[in-house]
Amino acid sequence: MASLFPKGILFDGIVYQILPGGYAVIGAAAMTGAVSHTVSTAVICFELTGQISHILPMMVAVILANMVAQSLQPSLYDSIIQVKKLPYLPDLGWNHIRYSGKTEVEVGSGKEIKKRMRS
């Protein structure tokens, strides 16, 4: 962007300078948030830079990176737990969640519930 618009972008009579460092910080926040599956990295990077103008693009980049990363792979921390074979609670995705009616819960036995949780 800086090479395409070396003098900045004119909008509403104001010339906005393009800062490559801003793109670097937003990219670093998005990558860190995607690896750790946390949105708090956007807040941490915002606090480190102190630039209120970066908060919206940073939040959008971190949230989109999180959405893509969560659909593709487990977080860094979950991967470490799995590699070390430590006990953990598996993540129940949206495809495992379904509505159970009142009668189904009352009539079903504990074995049926355990069987559904395994599948």
C-alpha positions in Angstrom: 0.0 0.0 0.0 2.8 2.4 0.9 4.4 1.9 -2.5 1.1 2.4 -4.4 0.2 5.5 -2.4 3.5 7.1 -1.3 1.9 10.4 -0.3 -1.1 8.7 1.5 -4.8 8.4 0.7 -6.9 11.5 0.4 -10.3 11.1 2.0 -12.8 13.9 2.9 -10.1 16.5 2.4 -7.6 14.8 4.8 -4.5 13.0 3.7 -4.0 9.7 5.7 -0.5 8.5 5.7 0.0 4.7 5.1 2.3 3.2 7.8 3.8 -0.2 7.0 4.4 -0.7 10.7 0.7 -0.7 11.4 0.2 -3.6 8.9 3.0 -5.5 10.6 1.5 -5.1 14.1 -2.0 -6.1 12.8 -0.5 -9.1 11.0 1.5 -10.2 14.1 -1.6 -9.9 16.3 -3.7 -11.9 13.9 -1.0 -14.6 13.6 -0.6 -14.8 17.4 -4.3 -14.9 18.0 -4.8 -17.7 15.4 -2.1 -19.9 16.9 -3.4 -19.5 20.4 -7.1 -19.3 19.5 -7.5 -16.2 21.7 -9.0 -12.8 20.9 -7.2 -11.1 23.8 -4.1 -10.8 21.7 -5.8 -7.9 19.9 -6.4 -6.1 23.2 -2.8 -6.8 24.2 -1.4 -5.4 21.0 -3.7 -2.4 21.1 -2.4 -1.7 24.6 1.2 -2.0 23.5 0.9 0.3 20.6 -1.6 2.8 22.1 -3.0 3.7 18.7 -6.8 3.9 18.8 -6.9 4.0 15.0 -5.6 0.4 14.8 -8.2 -1.2 17.1 -10.9 -1.9 14.4 -8.6 -3.4 11.8 -6.8 -5.3 14.5 -10.0 -6.8 15.9 -11.3 -7.8 12.5 -8.0 -9.4 11.5 -7.7 -11.3 14.8 -11.3 -12.6 14.7 -11.1 -13.7 11.1 -7.8 -15.4 11.8 -9.3 -17.2 14.8 -12.3 -18.4 12.7 -10.1 -19.8 10.1 -7.6 -21.4 12.5 -10.3 -23.0 14.7 -11.9 -24.6 11.7 -8.5 -26.1 10.5 -6.6 -27.1 13.6 -6.5 -27.2 17.4 -4.8 -24.4 19.3 -1.1 -24.5 20.2 -2.0 -25.3 23.8 -4.3 -28.2 22.9 -1.7 -29.6 20.5 0.9 -29.6 23.3 -1.5 -31.4 25.6 -2.3 -34.0 23.0 1.4 -34.6 22.1 2.3 -35.0 25.8 -0.7 -37.3 26.2 -2.0 -35.4 29.2 -5.7 -35.8 30.2 -8.0 -33.1 28.7 -11.6 -32.6 27.9 -12.2 -33.0 24.2 -13.9 -30.1 22.4 -17.5 -30.8 21.4 -18.0 -29.1 18.1 -21.3 -27.8 16.7 -21.9 -31.1 14.9 -22.0 -32.9 18.3 -24.5 -30.6 19.9 -28.2 -31.3 19.3 -31.4 -30.7 21.2 -32.7 -33.5 23.4 -36.4 -33.3 24.4 -37.5 -33.7 28.0 -39.0 -37.2 27.4 -35.8 -38.4 25.7 -33.7 -37.4 28.7 -36.1 -39.0 31.2 -36.5 -42.3 29.4 -32.9 -42.7 28.3 -30.5 -44.5 30.5 -27.0 -43.4 31.5 -25.5 -45.9 29.0 -27.4 -44.3 26.1 -26.0 -40.9 27.0 -22.4 -42.2 27.3 -22.8 -44.0 23.9 -24.0 -40.7 22.3 -21.1 -38.8 23.8 -18.6 -41.2 22.4 -19.9 -41.0 18.8 
